[in-house]
Amino acid sequence: MKPMRIYVDTSVFGGFFDEGFSSASRRFFEMVRHRRVKVMVSDLLLDEIAEAPEPVRELVRSIMEHGCIRVGATEEAARLQDWYLAAGVVSPRYADDAMHVALATLQGADAIVSWNFKHLVNPTRVRGFNQVNIQRGYGTTVILSPEELLHVLESEDAKDGR
């Protein structure tokens, strides 16, 4: 089976070093290192991470060595972001979160993985993003925490006898 294409936001890299999120974040990145998951890394994430502590920046560099898909911003992504903001899915203050979803949607990510429960891993927000996506002719987007994605992957592995 082809590896899942997972768009990762900044919080997952930071979660690697956070006591409350490190276990699942570390297991997620092990899946990346073993090519079970192919990570999509956006230019937006790289901009956000530029000011992060060196260990976080080093983690990003090391993960990018495992065949990441680079995702750049486009005019279409900016339009989709604007539609999310106009629909009130998130406020303009969190426009970067809307851009993460727009980029992942346009790249056909199998899922977005984030620890951002307020603006991304939130059923109300996911429904809002997907309403806009459907109205505008795009596919739906799945947004999960690393822990939820691991549960899915480990369940598949158990069924496949891995």
C-alpha positions as CSV (number, residue, x, y, z in Angstrom):
1,M,0.0,0.0,0.0
2,K,1.2,3.5,-0.8
3,P,2.1,5.6,2.2
4,M,-0.5,8.1,3.3
5,R,0.3,11.7,2.2
6,I,0.0,13.7,5.4
7,Y,0.1,17.5,5.6
8,V,1.8,18.4,8.9
9,D,1.4,21.8,10.6
10,T,3.9,23.4,12.9
11,S,2.4,22.2,16.1
12,V,3.4,18.6,15.4
13,F,7.1,19.5,15.2
14,G,6.8,21.5,18.4
15,G,4.8,18.6,20.0
16,F,7.9,16.4,19.6
17,F,9.5,18.4,22.5
18,D,6.4,19.0,24.6
19,E,5.8,16.5,27.4
20,G,2.0,16.3,26.8
21,F,2.4,15.6,23.1
22,S,5.8,14.0,22.7
23,S,4.9,10.4,22.8
24,A,2.5,10.5,19.9
25,S,4.6,13.0,17.9
26,R,7.6,10.8,18.2
27,R,5.7,7.7,17.1
28,F,4.3,9.7,14.2
29,F,7.7,10.8,13.0
30,E,8.9,7.2,13.4
31,M,6.2,6.3,10.8
32,V,7.7,9.0,8.6
33,R,11.2,7.7,9.0
34,H,10.0,4.2,8.1
35,R,8.2,5.5,5.0
36,R,4.8,4.5,6.3
37,V,3.7,8.1,6.0
38,K,4.9,10.7,3.4
39,V,4.9,14.2,5.0
40,M,3.8,17.3,3.1
41,V,5.8,20.4,4.3
42,S,4.7,23.8,3.3
43,D,6.7,27.0,2.8
44,L,4.3,28.5,5.4
45,L,5.4,25.9,7.9
46,L,9.1,26.6,7.1
47,D,8.4,30.3,7.6
48,E,6.7,29.6,11.0
49,I,9.5,27.4,12.1
50,A,12.3,29.8,11.2
51,E,12.1,31.5,14.6
52,A,11.6,28.2,16.6
53,P,14.3,26.8,18.9
54,E,17.1,25.1,17.1
55,P,16.0,21.5,18.2
56,V,12.7,22.1,16.4
57,R,14.4,23.5,13.3
58,E,16.8,20.5,13.3
59,L,13.8,18.1,13.6
60,V,12.3,19.7,10.5
61,R,15.5,19.4,8.6
62,S,15.9,15.7,9.5
63,I,12.3,14.9,8.6
64,M,12.7,16.6,5.2
65,E,15.5,14.2,4.4
66,H,12.9,11.4,4.3
67,G,11.4,12.4,1.1
68,C,8.9,15.1,2.1
69,I,6.6,16.7,-0.5
70,R,7.2,20.5,-0.6
71,V,4.1,22.6,-0.9
72,G,4.2,26.2,-2.0
73,A,1.5,28.9,-1.8
74,T,-0.5,29.7,-4.9
75,E,-3.1,32.2,-5.9
76,E,-5.7,29.4,-5.7
77,A,-4.6,28.7,-2.1
78,A,-4.9,32.4,-1.2
79,R,-8.5,32.4,-2.7
80,L,-9.5,29.3,-0.8
81,Q,-8.0,30.8,2.4
82,D,-10.1,34.0,1.8
83,W,-13.2,31.9,1.3
84,Y,-12.6,30.1,4.7
85,L,-12.2,33.5,6.3
86,A,-15.2,35.0,4.6
87,A,-17.3,32.0,5.8
88,G,-16.1,32.6,9.4
89,V,-14.5,29.2,9.7
90,V,-11.6,31.0,11.5
91,S,-11.1,34.7,12.1
92,P,-8.5,36.7,10.1
93,R,-6.3,36.5,13.2
94,Y,-5.8,32.8,12.4
95,A,-5.4,33.2,8.6
96,D,-2.3,31.0,8.7
97,D,-4.4,28.1,10.0
98,A,-6.8,28.6,7.0
99,M,-3.8,28.6,4.7
100,H,-2.6,25.3,6.1
101,V,-6.0,23.8,5.3
102,A,-6.1,25.4,1.8
103,L,-2.7,24.1,0.9
104,A,-3.5,20.6,2.1
105,T,-6.8,20.6,0.3
106,L,-5.3,21.7,-3.0
107,Q,-2.5,19.1,-2.7
108,G,-5.0,16.3,-2.1
109,A,-3.5,15.4,1.3
110,D,-5.0,12.2,2.8
111,A,-5.2,14.1,6.1
112,I,-3.9,17.1,8.0
113,V,-2.2,16.3,11.3
114,S,-2.1,18.9,14.0
115,W,-2.2,19.5,17.7
116,N,-4.2,22.7,17.2
117,F,-7.5,21.7,18.8
118,K,-8.9,25.2,18.8
119,H,-8.6,26.0,15.1
120,L,-7.9,22.7,13.2
121,V,-8.6,19.5,15.1
122,N,-12.1,20.6,15.9
123,P,-15.3,19.1,14.5
124,T,-17.0,22.4,14.1
125,R,-14.0,23.9,12.2
126,V,-13.6,20.7,10.1
127,R,-17.2,20.9,9.1
128,G,-16.8,24.6,8.2
129,F,-13.7,24.0,6.1
130,N,-15.4,21.1,4.3
131,Q,-18.6,23.2,3.7
132,V,-16.5,25.8,1.9
133,N,-14.6,23.0,0.0
134,I,-17.8,21.4,-1.2
135,Q,-19.4,24.8,-2.2
136,R,-16.2,25.6,-4.2
137,G,-15.8,22.3,-5.9
138,Y,-13.0,20.8,-3.8
139,G,-12.8,17.6,-1.9
140,T,-13.3,17.2,1.8
141,T,-10.4,17.4,4.2
142,V,-9.7,15.1,7.2
143,I,-8.0,16.8,10.1
144,L,-6.6,14.6,12.9
145,S,-4.3,14.8,15.9
146,P,-1.1,12.6,15.5
147,E,-2.6,10.3,18.1
148,E,-5.8,9.8,16.1
149,L,-3.8,9.2,12.9
150,L,-1.6,6.6,14.7
151,H,-4.7,4.8,15.9
152,V,-5.9,4.5,12.3
153,L,-2.5,3.4,11.0
154,E,-1.9,0.9,13.8
155,S,-5.4,-0.5,13.2
156,E,-4.6,-1.0,9.5
157,D,-1.3,-2.7,10.5
158,A,-3.1,-5.1,12.8
159,K,-5.6,-6.0,10.0
160,D,-2.7,-6.5,7.6
161,G,-0.7,-8.6,10.1
162,R,2.2,-6.1,10.4
